[in-house]
Amino acid sequence: MTENTFDQKAASGDLLGIAMQIPDVVLDFHEVLNDVENDVEQAAQDQDLLRRWSDAAPETRAAILLNMAWLSRDAELGEGDSTAAMYAYELNGYAQQVDDQEAFHGERFPATPLPGPAGALATSLGFDRDDTRISLHAALLLHAAGRR
């Protein structure tokens, strides 16, 4: 997990940098989940992945959360017993209520503000720097549900 040339652009809020950072972080999700045989709880504890997630631009984190919610919409997530599971459940539920991908993401995706209640929640989580472990865990729960 190394920084790419767009990480600095993403950190400054540059839309192209954010758009290019998203697939790199998602590929890191794939790699870690594959390494731990899709054990989300174990993946959420991976320190390198947490560092990568924490270093990603907040707009990147928000966009990934929104996109993972959309990709998980065919899965039924339970409310779970953690804060991260509750957020994943909410984001998944919002995605299930929308039939149009463009309406869910907004025509300027990944630019903020992200639309609707899912966009507001994803943005809130993405911009929360106090405990990025929760948003990482929520994103991984959504990502794993979308992979099934």
C-alpha positions as CSV (number, residue, x, y, z in Angstrom):
1,M,0.0,0.0,0.0
2,T,1.9,3.0,-1.3
3,E,0.8,6.4,-2.2
4,N,0.2,7.2,-5.8
5,T,1.1,10.4,-7.6
6,F,-2.5,11.6,-7.1
7,D,-2.6,11.4,-3.3
8,Q,-1.1,14.9,-2.9
9,K,-3.7,16.3,-5.4
10,A,-6.5,14.4,-3.5
11,A,-5.3,15.8,-0.2
12,S,-5.7,19.3,-1.6
13,G,-9.3,18.6,-2.7
14,D,-8.5,18.3,-6.4
15,L,-11.3,16.3,-8.0
16,L,-9.0,14.4,-10.4
17,G,-6.8,13.4,-7.5
18,I,-9.8,12.2,-5.6
19,A,-11.1,10.3,-8.6
20,M,-7.7,8.6,-9.0
21,Q,-7.3,7.8,-5.3
22,I,-10.6,6.0,-5.1
23,P,-9.6,2.9,-7.1
24,D,-6.3,2.6,-5.4
25,V,-7.9,2.5,-1.9
26,V,-10.5,0.0,-3.2
27,L,-7.8,-2.2,-4.6
28,D,-6.2,-2.2,-1.1
29,F,-9.6,-3.3,0.2
30,H,-9.6,-6.2,-2.2
31,E,-6.0,-7.2,-1.4
32,V,-6.6,-7.2,2.4
33,L,-9.9,-9.0,2.2
34,N,-8.4,-11.6,-0.1
35,D,-5.4,-12.0,2.3
36,V,-7.8,-12.7,5.3
37,E,-10.3,-14.8,3.3
38,N,-13.0,-12.2,3.4
39,D,-12.9,-11.8,7.2
40,V,-14.1,-8.2,7.6
41,E,-13.4,-8.1,11.3
42,Q,-9.8,-9.1,10.7
43,A,-9.4,-6.8,7.7
44,A,-10.7,-3.8,9.8
45,Q,-7.8,-4.4,12.2
46,D,-5.1,-4.3,9.5
47,Q,-2.9,-1.4,10.5
48,D,-1.6,-0.7,7.0
49,L,-5.1,-0.5,5.6
50,L,-6.2,1.8,8.4
51,R,-3.2,4.1,7.7
52,R,-4.1,4.1,4.0
53,W,-7.7,4.9,4.8
54,S,-6.8,7.6,7.3
55,D,-4.4,9.2,4.9
56,A,-6.9,9.2,2.0
57,A,-8.7,12.5,1.4
58,P,-12.0,12.8,3.2
59,E,-13.7,13.3,-0.1
60,T,-12.2,9.9,-1.2
61,R,-13.5,8.2,1.9
62,A,-17.0,9.7,1.5
63,A,-17.1,8.7,-2.2
64,I,-16.0,5.1,-1.4
65,L,-18.6,4.8,1.3
66,L,-21.3,6.0,-1.0
67,N,-20.2,3.7,-3.8
68,M,-19.8,0.7,-1.6
69,A,-23.4,1.3,-0.3
70,W,-24.6,1.3,-3.9
71,L,-22.7,-1.9,-4.7
72,S,-24.1,-3.6,-1.6
73,R,-27.8,-2.7,-2.3
74,D,-28.7,-6.3,-3.4
75,A,-27.4,-7.7,-0.1
76,E,-29.3,-7.7,3.2
77,L,-27.2,-6.3,6.0
78,G,-28.2,-6.8,9.6
79,E,-28.0,-3.9,12.0
80,G,-25.1,-5.5,13.8
81,D,-23.8,-4.7,17.2
82,S,-21.2,-2.1,16.4
83,T,-21.3,1.5,15.3
84,A,-19.7,0.6,12.0
85,A,-22.3,-2.1,11.4
86,M,-25.1,0.4,12.1
87,Y,-23.7,2.9,9.6
88,A,-23.2,0.1,7.0
89,Y,-26.8,-1.0,7.6
90,E,-28.1,2.6,7.2
91,L,-26.1,3.2,4.0
92,N,-27.2,-0.1,2.5
93,G,-30.8,0.7,3.3
94,Y,-30.6,4.1,1.6
95,A,-29.1,2.4,-1.5
96,Q,-32.0,-0.1,-1.6
97,Q,-34.5,2.8,-1.8
98,V,-33.0,4.2,-5.0
99,D,-33.3,2.6,-8.5
100,D,-31.1,5.0,-10.4
101,Q,-27.4,4.9,-9.9
102,E,-26.8,8.5,-11.2
103,A,-29.5,9.8,-8.8
104,F,-27.8,8.0,-5.9
105,H,-24.3,9.2,-6.7
106,G,-25.2,12.6,-8.2
107,E,-24.1,13.8,-11.6
108,R,-20.9,15.4,-10.2
109,F,-19.7,12.2,-8.3
110,P,-17.2,12.1,-6.6
111,A,-17.5,15.9,-6.0
112,T,-19.1,16.9,-2.8
113,P,-21.7,17.5,-1.7
114,L,-22.9,14.0,-2.2
115,P,-26.7,13.8,-2.7
116,G,-29.4,12.6,-0.5
117,P,-29.4,11.1,3.0
118,A,-26.8,8.5,2.0
119,G,-24.6,11.2,0.7
120,A,-24.9,13.2,3.9
121,L,-24.1,10.2,6.0
122,A,-21.2,9.1,3.8
123,T,-19.8,12.6,3.9
124,S,-20.1,12.9,7.6
125,L,-18.3,9.6,8.1
126,G,-15.7,10.4,5.4
127,F,-14.8,13.7,7.0
128,D,-14.7,12.4,10.5
129,R,-10.9,12.2,11.3
130,D,-11.4,11.4,15.0
131,D,-12.0,7.7,14.5
132,T,-11.4,6.6,10.9
133,R,-11.5,3.0,12.2
134,I,-15.3,3.2,12.3
135,S,-15.7,4.4,8.8
136,L,-13.1,1.9,7.5
137,H,-15.0,-0.9,9.2
138,A,-18.3,0.3,7.7
139,A,-16.8,0.6,4.2
140,L,-15.4,-2.9,4.5
141,L,-18.7,-4.3,5.6
142,L,-20.4,-2.7,2.6
143,H,-17.6,-3.8,0.3
144,A,-17.7,-7.4,1.5
145,A,-21.5,-7.5,1.0
146,G,-21.2,-6.2,-2.5
147,R,-18.6,-8.9,-3.3
148,R,-21.0,-11.7,-2.5
